[in-house]
Amino acid sequence: MVNRFECVLSAILHEDPPVTPQTIGFTNEMARAKFFSVVEEGVRQIEAEAKRAAYEITAGEPELRHLERAIGVAEYMDNFFVGVGGGGFRVTKVLEAGPDSYVVEWETGARWRMGTAKRVWAREYIKYPVESEDDLDKLELPDPDDPERYKGVEKAVRYVVDRGFFPSAGINGFFSGVWYFLRGPLAVTLKDMYANRDFYRKLIAKIGEWNLKAEKNLLERGVMMIGWPEDLGYNKGMFMNPKLYEELIYPWHRKAIDLAHRYGAFVDMHSHGNINAIVPLLVKAGLDVLNPIGPSDNMDLRELKEKYGDKLCLQGGLSKHIGFMSIDELREHLMDRLRIGSPGGGFILSSEGDIPYEMDIESFQAFIRMSRKYRRNKFPI
């Protein structure tokens, strides 16, 4: 039986794992609901086998029961990572709920409307807590050292590793954290970076210092992979001049990477967009994994593998358009990504857009079967 934990470790260390790791989910709640019955049937079979293998959670550990389902889904999808907790800001209230959307308030006071529009998951920013420098000085964030925020993480890590998966947890983004939770929308945040740089430094420091404390708490409880979302660009380039990234954002990325490495853990940063300009900086900082290496964002897997494949683990490769491919096209696309990414390790298969609503059930099931088959590195592709 393949130990997924060992395969992930091998891939990150640029060795040749027996199976190329994978992590993939669903694009939005509509996609999740569409494939729910298929996944549930697979999970029921897996759970029955897990009970026979004496992995059933005991009555004395109710805080771990949710992991049974998460591990069952990971088994069915053949994902190699299981989340064991979060170090980011949390939703405190649902202010409004309708058939297609709902409004939430976060711990920072930010309010979002979330839902689906024309089968696309959408997020609208309604309110931000920081409209001026005075607002920032008065803003009180929750205590990142409150042990209740990390209750059960240590047990969850042990349980996930025992089941052969790799435990991961997330914190807020540094750049994205500012415009998600403090001040935005994006255009306002970018204006601050260019026209009011001292104020922006205060904004990112507010998020950055909080993040590092949350990260430290997760690491002290045994989390082995820390991730955060940034989305630093679009398909033609970055949202900001790369020099501005280096001056204002990069120092916080280095601090977070260094902190994880002091605990013997790894970092996986998520950023959509064409961020080729800053990949050398990320490599210099010692970033372990970068995702999603999206074809639509002009992040070329072959080129990145040739330049940085011995230093940086690349996660992604699959197009966000897999839902529109025939099974034959999907097979060829999958095999092409593996031919390029897998040799020598340093690759985790994923998609720039996960499993989309547009994919039909037959293609979804075919993808699960084909991926499980072709990611075995002994299999000729």
LOROKOL-540384 format. One line per field, with one value per residue (C-alpha): x, y, z; residue number from 1. Coordinates in Angstrom, 1 decimal, always signed. Layout:
N
X <- X, ...
Y <- Y, ...
Z <- Z, ...
n <- NUM, ...
//
This chain:
381
X <- +0.0, +1.4, +2.1, +1.0, +3.0, +6.2, +5.4, +4.8, +8.0, +9.9, +8.4, +9.3, +12.8, +13.1, +13.4, +11.4, +8.3, +6.6, +3.5, +3.3, +1.3, -2.0, -4.3, -7.5, -10.9, -14.0, -14.2, -17.3, -20.2, -22.3, -19.5, -19.3, -23.0, -23.1, -20.5, -21.6, -23.4, -20.5, -18.0, -20.3, -20.7, -17.0, -16.5, -19.0, -17.0, -13.8, -15.2, -16.4, -12.9, -11.4, -13.5, -12.4, -8.8, -9.5, -9.1, -12.6, -12.5, -13.4, -16.1, -13.5, -12.2, -15.2, -13.0, -11.4, -14.6, -14.6, -11.3, -12.8, -14.9, -12.0, -9.8, -12.5, -12.9, -9.1, -9.0, -11.6, -10.1, -6.6, -5.5, -2.3, -2.9, -5.5, -6.1, -5.7, -6.7, -6.6, -4.7, -6.6, -9.4, -12.8, -16.4, -18.2, -21.7, -23.9, -25.8, -27.9, -28.8, -30.6, -31.0, -27.9, -25.8, -25.1, -23.4, -20.8, -18.8, -15.2, -13.4, -11.8, -15.2, -14.9, -18.1, -18.4, -21.3, -20.5, -22.4, -22.8, -23.6, -24.2, -22.5, -19.4, -18.5, -18.3, -17.3, -18.3, -16.6, -19.2, -17.4, -13.9, -12.9, -10.0, -11.0, -8.3, -5.0, -7.0, -9.2, -6.1, -4.7, -8.0, -8.5, -8.4, -7.8, -8.5, -5.7, -3.6, -2.2, -5.6, -5.2, -8.8, -8.1, -5.9, -7.8, -7.4, -4.7, -2.0, -4.2, -5.3, -1.7, -0.9, -4.0, -3.5, +0.1, -0.9, -3.3, -0.5, -1.5, +0.4, -1.0, -1.4, -2.9, -3.3, -2.8, -4.0, -2.2, +0.0, -0.8, -4.3, -5.0, -4.9, -7.4, -9.6, -9.9, -8.7, -8.8, -9.9, -11.0, -7.9, -7.6, -7.6, -4.9, -2.7, -3.2, -1.9, +1.2, +2.1, +0.8, +0.8, +3.6, +4.1, +0.4, +0.6, +3.6, +1.5, -1.4, +0.8, +2.6, -0.8, -1.6, +2.0, +2.7, -0.7, +0.1, +3.5, +2.0, -0.7, +1.8, +4.0, +1.1, +0.4, +4.0, +4.3, +1.4, +3.2, +1.8, +4.2, +2.9, +1.9, +0.0, -1.4, -3.3, -1.9, -3.1, -0.4, -1.3, -3.4, -2.5, -0.4, +1.7, +1.6, -0.7, +2.3, +5.8, +8.0, +10.3, +7.4, +6.7, +10.3, +10.2, +6.9, +5.6, +8.7, +10.2, +7.0, +7.1, +10.8, +9.9, +7.1, +9.2, +12.1, +9.8, +8.4, +11.9, +13.1, +10.4, +11.4, +8.2, +7.5, +5.6, +3.2, +2.2, -0.8, -0.9, -2.8, -1.4, +1.7, +4.2, +7.3, +9.1, +9.3, +9.9, +13.7, +13.0, +10.8, +13.5, +16.0, +13.7, +13.6, +9.9, +9.2, +6.0, +4.4, +0.9, -1.1, +1.3, -1.6, -1.4, -4.0, -1.8, +1.1, +3.0, +4.7, +5.3, +8.1, +10.0, +9.6, +10.7, +13.8, +14.8, +13.8, +12.8, +15.8, +14.9, +11.2, +8.4, +5.7, +2.1, -0.5, -0.1, -3.7, -5.8, -8.9, -10.7, -10.6, -14.4, -14.7, -12.3, -13.4, -12.1, -9.5, -8.4, -8.3, -6.2, -3.6, -3.6, -3.0, -0.3, +1.5, +1.5, +3.0, +5.6, +6.9, +6.4, +7.0, +10.6, +13.0, +10.3, +9.5, +5.9, +2.5, -0.4, -3.2, -5.4, -5.5, -9.3, -10.0, -13.0, -15.4, -19.2, -19.0, -17.3, -19.8, -20.0, -18.5, -15.5, -15.1, -15.0, -12.6, -10.3, -10.1, -9.3, -6.8, -5.0, -4.7, -3.3, -0.9, +0.7, +2.4, +5.9, +6.6, +3.7, +5.0, +3.4
Y <- +0.0, +3.4, +5.8, +9.2, +11.0, +9.5, +10.3, +14.0, +14.2, +12.5, +14.9, +18.0, +16.8, +16.3, +12.5, +10.1, +9.0, +5.7, +7.7, +11.4, +13.2, +14.8, +17.3, +18.4, +19.6, +21.3, +24.7, +25.8, +24.6, +23.9, +21.6, +19.9, +19.4, +17.9, +15.3, +14.7, +11.4, +9.9, +10.9, +9.8, +6.3, +6.0, +7.3, +4.9, +2.0, +3.4, +4.0, +0.4, -0.8, +1.6, +0.2, -3.3, -2.0, -0.7, +3.0, +4.0, +7.0, +6.0, +7.5, +9.2, +11.3, +13.2, +16.1, +13.9, +12.5, +15.1, +13.7, +10.4, +12.0, +14.2, +11.1, +9.2, +12.0, +12.1, +8.4, +8.5, +11.5, +10.1, +13.3, +13.2, +16.1, +16.4, +19.7, +19.6, +23.2, +26.8, +29.8, +32.4, +34.8, +33.2, +34.1, +35.3, +36.0, +35.1, +38.4, +37.4, +34.1, +33.7, +31.0, +32.0, +34.0, +34.9, +37.7, +37.0, +39.1, +38.2, +38.7, +41.8, +43.4, +42.9, +41.8, +39.7, +38.6, +35.1, +32.8, +31.7, +33.7, +32.0, +28.9, +30.8, +31.2, +34.9, +37.1, +40.7, +42.9, +45.0, +46.6, +47.1, +48.0, +50.3, +53.5, +55.7, +55.5, +56.2, +53.2, +51.0, +52.3, +51.5, +48.1, +45.2, +41.8, +38.5, +37.0, +34.7, +33.0, +31.9, +28.2, +27.6, +28.6, +25.5, +23.0, +19.5, +20.3, +18.2, +15.1, +15.7, +15.8, +12.5, +10.9, +12.1, +11.0, +7.6, +7.2, +7.9, +11.4, +14.7, +17.2, +20.8, +24.0, +27.5, +31.1, +34.4, +35.7, +38.7, +40.7, +39.2, +39.4, +43.2, +43.5, +40.6, +41.6, +45.1, +47.5, +47.2, +46.4, +45.4, +48.8, +50.6, +48.4, +48.8, +52.6, +52.5, +50.5, +53.2, +56.4, +55.9, +53.4, +54.1, +53.4, +50.2, +49.1, +49.5, +47.5, +44.6, +44.6, +44.4, +41.2, +39.9, +40.0, +38.3, +35.7, +34.8, +34.2, +32.0, +30.1, +29.6, +28.1, +25.7, +24.7, +24.1, +21.7, +19.6, +21.0, +20.0, +22.2, +25.8, +27.4, +30.8, +32.4, +35.5, +35.8, +38.3, +38.7, +38.0, +36.1, +38.9, +39.8, +40.9, +43.4, +45.4, +46.1, +43.2, +45.7, +46.8, +43.2, +42.8, +45.9, +45.5, +41.9, +39.6, +40.3, +38.9, +35.8, +35.3, +35.5, +33.0, +30.6, +30.9, +30.3, +27.1, +25.8, +26.4, +23.9, +21.4, +22.2, +23.2, +26.1, +25.9, +29.3, +29.8, +32.5, +32.7, +35.0, +35.2, +35.6, +34.4, +37.6, +36.8, +33.1, +33.6, +35.6, +32.8, +30.2, +32.4, +32.6, +28.8, +28.4, +24.7, +24.5, +26.9, +26.5, +26.3, +26.6, +27.4, +27.2, +29.9, +32.2, +31.5, +29.7, +27.1, +23.9, +22.8, +26.0, +26.2, +22.6, +23.2, +26.4, +25.6, +21.9, +21.0, +23.8, +24.3, +21.8, +22.7, +22.0, +22.2, +21.8, +20.9, +23.4, +25.0, +23.9, +20.2, +20.3, +20.9, +18.1, +14.8, +11.8, +11.2, +14.9, +14.7, +11.5, +13.2, +16.4, +14.4, +12.3, +15.3, +17.1, +14.0, +13.4, +16.9, +17.3, +13.9, +12.9, +13.6, +14.5, +18.1, +17.9, +17.6, +17.2, +19.7, +22.0, +25.7, +25.5, +22.2, +20.0, +22.4, +22.2, +21.8, +18.4, +15.6, +12.7, +10.2, +12.4, +13.0, +9.3, +8.7, +11.4, +9.8, +6.4, +7.7, +9.9, +7.1, +4.9, +7.2, +8.9, +5.6, +6.3, +2.8, +3.1, +4.0, +7.2
Z <- +0.0, -0.9, +1.9, +0.7, +3.5, +2.2, -1.4, -0.6, +1.4, -1.5, -4.0, -2.0, -1.5, -5.3, -5.2, -7.3, -5.3, -6.3, -7.0, -7.9, -5.2, -6.1, -4.5, -6.2, -5.0, -6.6, -8.1, -6.2, -4.1, -7.3, -8.5, -5.1, -5.0, -8.6, -7.8, -4.2, -4.7, -6.6, -4.0, -1.1, -2.5, -2.8, +0.7, +2.2, +0.7, +2.0, +5.5, +5.7, +4.9, +7.4, +10.2, +9.3, +9.4, +13.0, +12.1, +13.4, +15.7, +19.3, +21.3, +23.4, +20.5, +19.1, +18.0, +15.4, +13.9, +11.1, +10.0, +9.1, +6.4, +5.2, +5.0, +3.2, +0.6, +0.2, -0.3, -3.0, -4.8, -4.2, -2.6, -0.5, +1.9, +4.7, +6.5, +10.2, +11.2, +10.2, +11.4, +9.5, +10.4, +10.9, +10.0, +13.1, +11.7, +8.8, +8.3, +5.4, +3.6, +0.3, -2.3, -4.3, -1.9, +1.7, +3.6, +6.3, +8.7, +9.6, +12.9, +11.5, +10.7, +7.0, +5.2, +2.1, -0.1, -1.4, -3.7, -7.3, -10.4, -13.7, -12.2, -11.2, -7.5, -6.8, -3.9, -3.4, -0.8, +1.0, +3.9, +5.2, +8.7, +7.7, +5.8, +7.2, +9.2, +12.4, +11.8, +11.5, +14.8, +16.5, +14.9, +17.4, +16.0, +17.8, +19.9, +17.6, +20.7, +22.0, +22.5, +21.7, +18.1, +17.7, +19.8, +18.5, +16.0, +17.6, +17.8, +14.2, +13.0, +14.6, +13.3, +9.7, +9.7, +11.1, +8.3, +5.8, +4.7, +4.8, +7.4, +6.3, +7.6, +6.3, +7.4, +5.9, +2.8, +3.5, +0.4, +0.0, +3.7, +3.5, +0.7, +1.9, +5.5, +6.2, +3.3, -0.3, -2.9, -4.7, -6.6, -3.3, -1.9, -5.0, -4.8, -1.2, -2.3, -4.9, -3.4, +0.4, +1.0, +4.7, +5.3, +3.3, +5.4, +8.5, +6.9, +5.9, +9.2, +11.0, +9.0, +8.9, +12.6, +13.3, +10.7, +12.1, +15.6, +14.1, +12.1, +15.1, +17.0, +14.2, +13.9, +17.6, +17.4, +14.7, +11.4, +8.6, +5.8, +6.0, +3.1, +2.3, -0.7, -2.4, -6.0, -7.0, -10.6, -13.7, -16.9, -18.4, -15.3, -11.7, -10.1, -8.9, -10.2, -9.1, -7.4, -5.3, -4.4, -3.3, -1.2, +0.6, +0.5, +0.0, +3.5, +5.1, +2.8, +3.8, +7.5, +7.2, +5.2, +7.6, +10.6, +9.1, +8.3, +11.9, +12.9, +10.1, +8.2, +4.6, +2.9, +0.0, -1.4, -3.7, -6.3, -9.5, -12.1, -14.2, -11.5, -13.4, -12.6, -8.8, -9.0, -8.6, -5.4, -4.1, -4.8, -3.0, +0.0, +0.1, -0.8, -0.9, -3.1, -5.4, -6.8, -9.0, -12.0, -14.3, -18.1, -18.4, -16.3, -18.7, -15.9, -18.2, -16.4, -18.8, -18.5, -14.8, -14.4, -16.4, -14.6, -11.0, -10.9, -8.6, -6.1, -6.1, -6.0, -8.6, -7.8, -10.5, -14.3, -15.1, -17.1, -15.6, -18.8, -18.1, -17.7, -21.4, -22.6, -23.9, -22.0, -24.7, -24.5, -20.7, -20.9, -23.2, -21.1, -17.9, -19.4, -20.9, -17.5, -15.8, -18.5, -17.9, -14.2, -12.6, -13.5, -10.7, -8.2, -7.4, -8.7, -7.2, -9.7, -9.2, -11.3, -11.7, -11.4, -9.6, -10.8, -12.5, -12.6, -16.4, -16.2, -16.7, -14.2, -16.6, -17.2, -13.5, -12.8, -15.7, -14.4, -10.9, -12.5, -15.0, -12.5, -10.0, -12.8, -14.6, -11.5, -10.7, -11.8, -12.9, -15.4, -18.9, -20.2
n <- 1, 2, 3, 4, 5, 6, 7, 8, 9, 10, 11, 12, 13, 14, 15, 16, 17, 18, 19, 20, 21, 22, 23, 24, 25, 26, 27, 28, 29, 30, 31, 32, 33, 34, 35, 36, 37, 38, 39, 40, 41, 42, 43, 44, 45, 46, 47, 48, 49, 50, 51, 52, 53, 54, 55, 56, 57, 58, 59, 60, 61, 62, 63, 64, 65, 66, 67, 68, 69, 70, 71, 72, 73, 74, 75, 76, 77, 78, 79, 80, 81, 82, 83, 84, 85, 86, 87, 88, 89, 90, 91, 92, 93, 94, 95, 96, 97, 98, 99, 100, 101, 102, 103, 104, 105, 106, 107, 108, 109, 110, 111, 112, 113, 114, 115, 116, 117, 118, 119, 120, 121, 122, 123, 124, 125, 126, 127, 128, 129, 130, 131, 132, 133, 134, 135, 136, 137, 138, 139, 140, 141, 142, 143, 144, 145, 146, 147, 148, 149, 150, 151, 152, 153, 154, 155, 156, 157, 158, 159, 160, 161, 162, 163, 164, 165, 166, 167, 168, 169, 170, 171, 172, 173, 174, 175, 176, 177, 178, 179, 180, 181, 182, 183, 184, 185, 186, 187, 188, 189, 190, 191, 192, 193, 194, 195, 196, 197, 198, 199, 200, 201, 202, 203, 204, 205, 206, 207, 208, 209, 210, 211, 212, 213, 214, 215, 216, 217, 218, 219, 220, 221, 222, 223, 224, 225, 226, 227, 228, 229, 230, 231, 232, 233, 234, 235, 236, 237, 238, 239, 240, 241, 242, 243, 244, 245, 246, 247, 248, 249, 250, 251, 252, 253, 254, 255, 256, 257, 258, 259, 260, 261, 262, 263, 264, 265, 266, 267, 268, 269, 270, 271, 272, 273, 274, 275, 276, 277, 278, 279, 280, 281, 282, 283, 284, 285, 286, 287, 288, 289, 290, 291, 292, 293, 294, 295, 296, 297, 298, 299, 300, 301, 302, 303, 304, 305, 306, 307, 308, 309, 310, 311, 312, 313, 314, 315, 316, 317, 318, 319, 320, 321, 322, 323, 324, 325, 326, 327, 328, 329, 330, 331, 332, 333, 334, 335, 336, 337, 338, 339, 340, 341, 342, 343, 344, 345, 346, 347, 348, 349, 350, 351, 352, 353, 354, 355, 356, 357, 358, 359, 360, 361, 362, 363, 364, 365, 366, 367, 368, 369, 370, 371, 372, 373, 374, 375, 376, 377, 378, 379, 380, 381
//
